[in-house]
Amino acid sequence: SVTQPGADEPPELAMKTKALLGYATFPSEEVAVRVSRQLVSEGLIACANIFPPHTAIYGWNGAILQEKECAVIFKTVATRTATLGERIRAIHPYQLPALVFL
């Protein structure tokens, strides 16, 4: 069964737990969907919003690169961000994935 973030916390703690958004990019919609479904099934996020492919321009190893990527917004709670960050880094195909929590 899927556990929503904060569901396993006492009500008084869950009400004080700050909801956060996580942002990450993936090399394709296929990968974004696979990772998002896995994170929901593991209870680390409540949901994911996957955006259509966009163009990313970035510096890597001294070169300026341009690639298509899919951005994902993850909805979670503050108490799960450390575990979520570790999990995304473990299953993400990029060597250094972009991951920001707001």
BELHUDA-V948448 format. One record per run of one state. SS is the DSSP state (~ for helix, > for strand, _ for the rest). FROM is the first residue (numbers start at 1). TO is the last residue. If there is no record, write none. Layout:
ss = <SS SS>
from = <FROM FROM>
to = <TO TO>
This chain:
ss = <_ ~ _ > _ ~ _ > _ > _ > ~ _ > _>
from = <1 11 17 19 27 29 42 47 51 54 61 63 78 92 99 102>
to = <10 16 18 26 28 41 46 50 53 60 62 77 91 98 101 102>
